[in-house]
Amino acid sequence: MTTPELPAFWAVIPAAGVGARMRADRPKQYLELAGRTILEHSLACFLDHPSLRRVVVGLSVDDPYWPALACAGDPRIERVDGGKERADTVLKALLRLDELGARPSDWVLVHDAARPNLARTDLDLLLAELADDAVGGLLAVPARDTLKRAGPDGRVAETVDRSVIWQAYTPQMFRFGTLHRSLADALVSGVAITDEASAIEWSGQAPRLVEGRADNLKVTRPEDLDWLRQRWAGRH
């Protein structure tokens, strides 16, 4: 049996944030992990994929770290100036994809710059599961722990049914035209957009959840990076 061909795609990596919770001397995407920066690891899974057309990285205007990376001169990577919020950066990247010739029906995958442990198997799973999907979707993980909703006094107000709760991960995969329109309209309307799926939801569509690996974690706090360093000990 032949393996179905995976769809070609464009990728967007918003990397203009500072990551204040890491309490580091530089943005967290430039912290070292197994001999390379977190951002380089986050890019690698896409650059190694034969279906990638181009990847756009959104960076701070005055970012002094990017030029020193080995991948900065890769012809498959386009740099754009980031915006005030993640959604603004993604929209700027989509505008660049439009200039590069992205068609409305093309797939765009948006991935967190600080999520360096994306497995190739998860990327291929997402591409395969959503190849013919009318809306698109995202990697996600079902909630495992008991969930509590807090009241204003800091006490438990209720226990939430975890069977219907998923934790949103990335990449998030949508058609270029749909994502561009949904994100632009949501920002013009002043809607708070925390990820690309929330823009799609605001437009009245329901993204599909594709269960991925739980170790595709986002580096947010120092202990996240410590965990990855221990897991990747000896990896170069």
N, C-alpha and C positions, 0 to 999 in steps of 0.2 A: 504494500500500500504506500503510495506516494504521500509525502507530507505537504499539506496545503501551503501555498506561498503566502508569506506574511505581507501585509500591505506596507508600501513605502510611507515614510512619515517625516515630518519636520519636528524639531525639538526646540523647546524654550527653557532656559534656565535663569530664573530671576535671582540675581546675586548682588543686589545693591544694599542689602541690610547690614547692620552693624553687629547684631547678636549680643546685646548688652548683658544678657543673663550669663554669658560665658565668663565675664569679668577677665577678659584677655586683653593683650596689648594691640590686637588687630581684629578685624572682622572674623567671625568664627570659620567662614569658608576658607580662610587662608591658614588655619592652624594645621600643624603637621600630623599626618596619620600614615604610618607604615612607609615613610620615605617620600610621600607626596602630600600636597595639600588636600583638604577635604573636597574642595571644588574640583580638583583634577580627578579624584576618584568618582565624583558624581557625574562628571562628563564622560568618563571612560566607557561606561556601559553603552552609551549611545554611539560614541565614536567607533567602537568595535563592532557595531551592528551593520550588516550589509544593506539594510533597508533604509538607513538614514540618508536624507537628502541634504540637510544642512541644520546646524544648531545655532540659535541666537542666544547670546549671554547678555543679560542686562546688568550693567555695573554702575557704581557711583561715578559721577562725572570726574571726580578727583582721585579715583582709585589708583594708588601707587604700586599695588602688589601684582596686578594682572600682567603687566608687561614682562615681569621676571619669570613667568611660568613657561615651561617648554611648549605647552599647547597653544600659547597666545598667537603663534604664527601659523597655526593649522588653517589651511584654506577652507576647511569645512565649517569653521567657526566664524560667526559674525558678532561683533560687539555693538551694543547700543547703550546709550545713557539711560540709567534707570530713573524711575519717578519717585514721588514721595512715599507711596505705599506699594506693596507687592502688585496689586491689580494695575496700577499705573505703569509699572515696569513691564508687566506681561503685555499690556496693550501696546506699548511702544515696540516691543519685540514683534508683535503681530503686524504692526504697520511695516516693519522692516521685511517680514516674510512676504507681505503683499508686494513690496518693491522687488523682491527676489523671484516673484512669479508664482507664489502659492495660489492654488485654485480653491474655490469655495468648498469643493468636495474632498480636498486633501486632508489627511489626518495631521493634527498637531498634538504633541505630547509635552505637557508642562511638568517639570520636575524640580523639586526643592534643591537648591545649591548645597544645603547642609544635610542631604540624605545620601551618604556615600556608599551604603551597603546594598544597593539595588542589585538583585541577582538577575543574571541574563535569563534564567528560566521564568522569572516573574515578568520581565519585559516581553518575552515571547508569548507568555500566557495572555497578557493584556492585549497584545496585537491580534492574537488568534481569536480570543473570545469576542472582541468588539469589531472584528473585520467587517461584518455585515450589519452591525447594529445601527438602528436609525438615529440614535441619540449620541452614543458614546458612553464613557464611564471612567472609573478610577480604581486603582488598587486600594483595598481596604481590608481591615481585620476585624472580625466580630469581637465585641467586648467580652472579656474573660472574667473580670472581677465584679463583685457586687457593687452597684452604683447607687450613690446617695445624692439627692438634691438638697442643697443647703438652704436654710431660711435666712432672713436678714440678721438673726441673732447668732449665726454661726453654728446652729444646731441642725440636726437632720430633720428635714421637713417631710421627706418620704423616700422610700426605696424605689428606684426606677427599674422597670422591666428591661433587663440587659439583653433579652433575646431579640429585641428589635433595634439594638444600638450597635453601630459599627464605627470604628475609628478610621477616619479618612487618611490615606497615604497618597503618595505620588509614585509614578507619573499619573496624570489625569489626561485622558485622551478624548478629543472632540474634533469634529469637522472644523476646518479653518473658518469658513464663512459663518457657521453657527456660533462658534466661540467669539469671533471678532465682534459680531453684531450684539450678542448677549452681553458681553463685557462692556462694550462701549455704551450701550443703552443703560445698563445698571449704574455705571459711573456718572453718567449725565443726570440720572434720577436721584443721585445721592445715596444709593443703596450701599450698605456695608458689605463688601465682598472679601471673604476670608480665603477662598480658594476658587478655582475655575468652576468647579461643580456648583458652587452656590450661585454663580452668575447664570448658569444653565437652568438651575432650579427656579430662579427668579423669573426667567423667561417663560416658565410654564412647562418645562420638560423634566423628565425624570432620568438622571444618569444611572447607569447600571453599576452595581457593586461587584467587583471581581476580587475574590479572596486571594490575598498574597501572603508573603512570609512576614511574620511578626518582627523579624530582625532587620527589616528595612526601616530602621528607626531614624528620626531626625535629630541631629545633634543640637540640643537646646541648652543643656546644662553641662558643667564640667564632668559630672559622673557618666554622661552619655559617651563622651569622648574617651574617658578612662575605660569604659566597658569595651568599646571598639578596639582600643589599643591592646587590651588583654586578649581579645578574641583574635586579633590579627597579628599577634606576636610572631616575629620571624617572617612576615609576609612582605615582599618587596616587588 
